């Protein structure tokens, strides 16, 4: 899913820190992909995968 295992990770209203997410997923900082970890209006944890255009 992620080329070179690189992405910019951001959290908003999420129980884990960016450092914890990076450690668990082994995703490195950088690249043109963005992962937004957040909690939706139904209190479900979701990840938004975005690409820079």
C-alpha positions as CSV (number, residue, x, y, z in Angstrom):
1,X,0.0,0.0,0.0
2,X,2.8,2.4,0.8
3,X,5.8,2.5,-1.5
4,X,9.1,2.4,0.5
5,X,7.0,2.2,3.7
6,X,7.0,6.0,3.9
7,X,4.2,8.4,4.8
8,X,3.5,11.5,6.8
9,X,1.5,10.5,9.8
10,X,-0.9,12.9,11.6
11,X,-3.2,12.2,14.5
12,X,-6.3,14.1,15.6
13,X,-8.5,12.9,18.5
14,X,-6.8,9.5,18.5
15,X,-5.6,7.4,21.5
16,X,-2.1,6.6,20.2
17,X,0.8,8.9,19.5
18,X,2.6,9.3,16.2
19,X,5.6,7.6,17.7
20,X,3.5,4.6,18.8
21,X,1.9,4.3,15.4
22,X,5.3,4.4,13.6
23,X,6.7,1.8,15.9
24,X,3.8,-0.6,15.5
25,X,3.5,-0.2,11.7
26,X,7.2,0.5,10.8
27,X,6.2,3.4,8.6
28,X,9.0,5.9,8.1
29,X,8.5,9.7,7.9
30,X,8.4,11.3,4.4
31,X,7.1,10.7,0.9
32,X,3.9,12.1,-0.8
33,X,1.4,9.9,1.1
34,X,-0.4,11.1,4.2
35,X,-2.1,9.0,6.9
36,X,-4.6,10.8,9.2
37,X,-5.5,8.7,12.2
38,X,-8.6,10.1,13.9
39,X,-11.9,9.2,15.6
40,X,-15.2,9.7,13.7
41,X,-18.5,10.9,15.1
42,X,-19.5,7.4,16.0
43,X,-16.3,7.0,18.2
44,X,-14.7,4.6,15.7
45,X,-11.0,4.9,15.0
46,X,-10.3,5.5,11.3
47,X,-7.4,6.1,9.0
48,X,-7.6,8.4,6.0
49,X,-5.1,7.7,3.3
50,X,-4.3,10.7,1.1
51,X,-1.9,11.5,-1.7
52,X,-0.4,14.9,-2.4
53,X,-1.3,16.1,-5.9
